[in-house]
Amino acid sequence: MNDKKNRFQLVWGIMLAAAGLGVFYRIPQVMPKIEQIRQFSSGLFFIHLCLYLIGILLLAGGSKKIMAFFRKPGKND
């Protein structure tokens, strides 16, 4: 049971990291479309900041789960 849970956490971490990389890949393609919408023209810096923050958080969370899977169990685990 514990082995299945650990494998699930590894797969989940890989998916999180892939989603973070996907966000970084899509931002340059999506921002011109967002810039055309007049309602968002005043907050473009904030939108950029939020999108990149989402990508960073997804990538960091996924890499943390991946590293936790491969880390050797210590005394505190």
C-alpha positions as CSV (number, residue, x, y, z in Angstrom):
1,M,0.0,0.0,0.0
2,N,2.8,2.4,0.9
3,D,4.6,1.6,-2.3
4,K,1.6,2.5,-4.4
5,K,1.2,5.8,-2.5
6,N,4.8,6.7,-3.1
7,R,4.5,5.9,-6.8
8,F,1.4,8.0,-7.0
9,Q,3.2,10.9,-5.4
10,L,6.0,10.5,-7.9
11,V,3.6,10.6,-10.8
12,W,1.8,13.5,-9.3
13,G,5.1,15.4,-8.9
14,I,6.0,14.7,-12.5
15,M,2.6,16.0,-13.7
16,L,2.9,19.2,-11.5
17,A,6.4,19.9,-12.9
18,A,5.1,19.3,-16.5
19,A,2.2,21.7,-15.9
20,G,4.6,24.3,-14.6
21,L,6.8,23.9,-17.7
22,G,3.6,24.1,-19.8
23,V,2.6,27.4,-18.2
24,F,6.1,28.8,-19.0
25,Y,5.7,27.6,-22.6
26,R,2.2,29.1,-23.1
27,I,2.7,32.5,-21.6
28,P,4.3,34.1,-24.6
29,Q,1.6,32.7,-26.9
30,V,-1.3,33.8,-24.7
31,M,-0.2,37.3,-23.7
32,P,-0.8,38.9,-27.1
33,K,-4.4,37.7,-27.0
34,I,-4.8,39.1,-23.4
35,E,-3.3,42.4,-24.5
36,Q,-6.0,42.8,-27.1
37,I,-8.7,42.8,-24.5
38,R,-9.2,46.4,-23.3
39,Q,-10.4,45.4,-19.9
40,F,-7.0,44.0,-19.0
41,S,-4.8,46.6,-20.6
42,S,-4.1,48.4,-17.3
43,G,-3.0,45.3,-15.4
44,L,-0.7,43.5,-17.9
45,F,2.2,43.6,-15.5
46,F,0.1,42.0,-12.8
47,I,-1.2,39.3,-15.2
48,H,2.4,38.5,-16.2
49,L,3.5,38.3,-12.6
50,C,0.6,36.0,-11.7
51,L,1.1,33.7,-14.6
52,Y,4.8,33.3,-14.0
53,L,4.2,32.9,-10.2
54,I,1.8,30.0,-11.0
55,G,4.4,28.4,-13.2
56,I,7.1,28.7,-10.5
57,L,4.8,27.3,-7.8
58,L,3.8,24.3,-10.0
59,L,7.4,23.6,-10.9
60,A,8.6,24.0,-7.3
61,G,5.9,21.8,-5.9
62,G,6.5,19.1,-8.5
63,S,10.2,19.0,-8.1
64,K,9.8,18.9,-4.3
65,K,7.6,15.8,-4.6
66,I,10.1,14.2,-7.1
67,M,13.0,14.9,-4.7
68,A,11.1,13.5,-1.8
69,F,10.5,10.3,-3.7
70,F,14.2,9.7,-4.4
71,R,15.5,11.0,-1.0
72,K,16.7,8.2,1.3
73,P,14.6,7.9,4.5
74,G,16.3,9.5,7.4
75,K,16.0,9.3,11.1
76,N,13.1,11.8,11.2
77,D,11.0,10.0,8.5
